[in-house]
Amino acid sequence: MATNQYDAGDHMSNKPMAVIFDMDDVLCRYHFDKRLARLSEMTGVAAEYINEVIWEQGFDEEGDAGHYTADEYHRLFCERIGAALSTQQWLEARAISIEPDHEVLDMARRVKRNATLSLLTNNGPLLKESIHKVFPEVAEIFGERAHFSCEFDTCKPDPQVFLRLVERLQVNPHETLFIDDTASYIEGATRAGLLTHHFQSASHLRRVLEDYALL
């Protein structure tokens, strides 16, 4: 299968019109273990059990795919773990998991001067409506173009989520660069016709963006 993925050493002459960043483990280091530990502290429920009924059984992914409103997701989250948890507590646990990568965030700010800048993260409506509290740099840099998979009724790696986003951005897939740390998501974006970069380090990403004349 043909691929549009950038490889070190390639020379790309066409500057993308749009650049889409992933969030967790690209714009920040995502510490899922800290999130689980804080949820357990707040509720008295074992972290292993929370992980099982929320993540391993696919409930959180259903939220990412837009199956629930923010209120529905919060109510069902509490029902599944069998404990009360306020929305503010849920957001606090999510915020604890985020360690911003300021080098990558600075690159995103610079890219914004040269291309349409967007974000695509597999996350649900509860985080979407409070991203300015949980990860304020995302709200500052991406604004209304901080997009969450729940808006598109599907998740990465489904090629449809990428096609629906580029349509909203009013750009062509082949003129759009997608940056993500997850190989299967890169594959999905490639199938949708986007240019891709499999994120592994800030230094490598910098070289890619410089080669594209985006910095």
C-alpha positions as CSV (number, residue, x, y, z in Angstrom):
1,M,0.0,0.0,0.0
2,A,1.3,3.4,-0.9
3,T,2.1,5.7,2.1
4,N,2.2,9.4,2.6
5,Q,4.2,9.0,5.8
6,Y,7.2,11.2,6.2
7,D,10.5,9.4,6.7
8,A,13.7,10.9,7.9
9,G,15.8,11.9,4.9
10,D,12.9,12.5,2.6
11,H,12.6,15.9,1.0
12,M,9.1,17.4,0.8
13,S,8.8,20.3,-1.5
14,N,5.1,21.0,-0.9
15,K,4.3,22.8,2.4
16,P,1.1,21.4,3.9
17,M,-1.9,23.8,4.1
18,A,-3.0,22.3,7.5
19,V,-1.3,20.6,10.4
20,I,-3.2,18.4,12.9
21,F,-1.6,17.5,16.2
22,D,-2.6,14.7,18.5
23,M,-2.7,15.6,22.2
24,D,-1.7,12.9,24.7
25,D,2.0,11.8,24.3
26,V,2.6,14.5,21.7
27,L,1.7,17.9,23.2
28,C,2.1,16.4,26.6
29,R,3.3,13.3,28.4
30,Y,0.2,11.4,29.5
31,H,0.5,9.7,32.9
32,F,-2.4,7.3,32.9
33,D,-1.2,5.6,36.1
34,K,-1.4,9.0,38.0
35,R,-4.9,9.5,36.8
36,L,-6.0,6.0,38.0
37,A,-4.3,6.5,41.3
38,R,-6.0,9.8,41.9
39,L,-9.4,8.4,40.9
40,S,-8.8,5.6,43.4
41,E,-7.9,8.0,46.2
42,M,-11.0,10.0,45.6
43,T,-13.5,7.1,45.5
44,G,-11.9,4.4,47.6
45,V,-12.3,2.0,44.6
46,A,-9.3,0.0,43.5
47,A,-7.4,1.4,40.5
48,E,-7.4,-2.0,38.8
49,Y,-11.2,-2.2,39.0
50,I,-11.7,1.4,37.7
51,N,-9.4,0.5,34.8
52,E,-11.3,-2.7,34.0
53,V,-14.9,-1.2,34.0
54,I,-14.0,2.1,32.4
55,W,-11.2,1.4,30.0
56,E,-10.8,-2.4,29.5
57,Q,-14.5,-2.9,28.9
58,G,-14.6,-0.2,26.3
59,F,-16.9,2.3,28.1
60,D,-14.4,5.2,27.7
61,E,-14.0,4.5,24.0
62,E,-17.7,4.7,23.6
63,G,-17.5,8.2,25.1
64,D,-14.7,9.1,22.7
65,A,-16.9,8.0,19.8
66,G,-19.7,10.4,20.8
67,H,-22.2,7.9,22.3
68,Y,-22.9,10.0,25.3
69,T,-23.3,13.6,26.3
70,A,-21.0,15.0,29.0
71,D,-23.7,14.5,31.7
72,E,-24.5,11.0,30.5
73,Y,-20.8,10.0,30.5
74,H,-20.3,11.4,34.0
75,R,-23.4,9.6,35.4
76,L,-22.5,6.3,33.8
77,F,-18.9,6.6,34.9
78,C,-20.0,6.8,38.5
79,E,-22.5,4.0,38.1
80,R,-19.9,1.7,36.6
81,I,-17.3,2.3,39.3
82,G,-20.0,2.2,42.0
83,A,-19.0,5.4,43.7
84,A,-19.8,9.1,43.6
85,L,-17.4,11.4,41.8
86,S,-18.0,15.0,41.0
87,T,-17.3,16.4,37.6
88,Q,-14.6,18.6,39.2
89,Q,-12.9,15.6,40.7
90,W,-13.0,13.8,37.4
91,L,-11.3,16.8,35.7
92,E,-8.8,17.1,38.5
93,A,-7.7,13.5,38.0
94,R,-7.4,14.1,34.2
95,A,-5.3,17.2,34.8
96,I,-2.9,15.3,37.0
97,S,-2.2,13.0,34.1
98,I,-1.0,15.8,31.8
99,E,2.6,16.9,31.8
100,P,2.9,19.6,29.1
101,D,5.7,19.3,26.6
102,H,6.6,22.9,26.2
103,E,9.0,22.3,23.3
104,V,6.3,20.7,21.2
105,L,3.7,23.3,22.3
106,D,6.1,26.0,21.1
107,M,6.4,24.3,17.7
108,A,2.6,24.3,17.4
109,R,2.5,28.0,18.1
110,R,5.0,28.6,15.4
111,V,3.3,26.3,12.9
112,K,0.1,28.3,13.4
113,R,1.7,31.3,11.6
114,N,2.3,29.2,8.5
115,A,-0.6,26.8,8.2
116,T,-4.1,26.0,9.5
117,L,-3.5,24.5,12.9
118,S,-5.8,21.9,14.4
119,L,-5.9,19.3,17.1
120,L,-7.5,15.8,17.0
121,T,-7.6,13.8,20.1
122,N,-9.6,10.6,21.0
123,N,-11.5,12.1,23.9
124,G,-15.1,12.7,25.0
125,P,-17.4,15.6,25.7
126,L,-16.6,16.0,29.4
127,L,-13.0,16.8,28.6
128,K,-13.9,18.9,25.5
129,E,-16.1,21.3,27.4
130,S,-13.4,21.8,30.1
131,I,-10.1,21.6,28.2
132,H,-9.4,25.2,29.1
133,K,-9.2,24.1,32.7
134,V,-7.5,20.8,32.3
135,F,-4.9,21.8,29.6
136,P,-5.1,25.5,29.1
137,E,-2.2,25.6,26.6
138,V,-4.4,23.6,24.2
139,A,-7.2,26.1,24.5
140,E,-4.8,29.0,24.0
141,I,-3.0,27.6,21.0
142,F,-5.8,25.7,19.1
143,G,-8.9,27.6,20.2
144,E,-12.0,26.5,18.3
145,R,-9.8,24.1,16.2
146,A,-9.2,21.9,19.2
147,H,-11.3,18.9,18.0
148,F,-12.3,15.8,19.9
149,S,-13.3,12.5,18.3
150,C,-16.7,12.6,20.0
151,E,-17.6,15.5,17.6
152,F,-17.3,13.1,14.7
153,D,-19.2,10.1,16.0
154,T,-16.1,7.9,15.6
155,C,-12.5,7.6,16.7
156,K,-9.0,7.3,15.4
157,P,-7.9,5.1,13.6
158,D,-11.2,5.1,11.6
159,P,-10.3,7.0,8.3
160,Q,-13.7,8.7,8.5
161,V,-12.7,10.8,11.5
162,F,-9.8,12.3,9.5
163,L,-12.0,12.9,6.5
164,R,-14.7,14.6,8.5
165,L,-12.1,16.8,10.2
166,V,-10.4,18.0,7.0
167,E,-13.8,18.7,5.5
168,R,-14.6,20.9,8.5
169,L,-11.2,22.6,8.1
170,Q,-11.9,23.1,4.4
171,V,-8.6,21.6,3.3
172,N,-7.7,18.6,1.2
173,P,-6.4,15.4,2.8
174,H,-3.2,15.4,0.7
175,E,-2.4,19.0,1.8
176,T,-2.8,18.1,5.5
177,L,0.0,16.8,7.9
178,F,-1.2,14.6,10.8
179,I,1.1,14.1,13.8
180,D,0.5,11.2,16.3
181,D,2.4,8.8,18.5
182,T,0.2,5.8,17.8
183,A,1.1,3.7,14.8
184,S,-2.5,2.5,14.1
185,Y,-3.7,6.1,14.1
186,I,-1.0,7.0,11.6
187,E,-2.2,4.1,9.4
188,G,-5.8,5.3,9.6
189,A,-4.8,8.9,8.6
190,T,-2.6,7.5,5.7
191,R,-5.6,5.5,4.5
192,A,-7.6,8.7,4.5
193,G,-5.0,10.3,2.2
194,L,-3.3,12.6,4.8
195,L,0.5,13.2,5.1
196,T,1.6,11.8,8.4
197,H,4.4,11.9,10.9
198,H,4.7,9.2,13.6
199,F,5.8,11.2,16.6
200,Q,8.7,9.8,18.6
201,S,10.6,12.8,19.8
202,A,10.4,16.6,19.7
203,S,13.8,16.8,18.0
204,H,12.7,14.6,15.1
205,L,9.4,16.5,14.8
206,R,11.3,19.7,14.6
207,R,13.3,18.4,11.6
208,V,10.1,17.3,9.9
209,L,8.4,20.7,10.3
210,E,11.5,22.5,9.2
211,D,11.7,20.4,6.1
212,Y,8.1,21.3,5.3
213,A,9.0,25.0,5.9
214,L,6.4,25.1,8.7
215,L,8.7,26.6,11.4
